[in-house]
């Protein structure tokens, strides 16, 4: 049986922490930034966790 290939597009977007948690960037920070408050932009700039409901499929695609 051949090995599963890593989904390269997803691998470039998701980081795995030392404890094994999956981190991702937030959407809505690439354009139309004038109307967004500084607080909102700071919050969006931080990395957030991959949701529990998606974690299983993300791990399978990453080959973890």
Secondary structure, DSSP 8 states (H G I E B T S, - for coil): -------HHHHTTEEE-TTS-EEE--SS-SS--TTS-HHHHHHHHS-EE--HHHHHHHHHHHT-
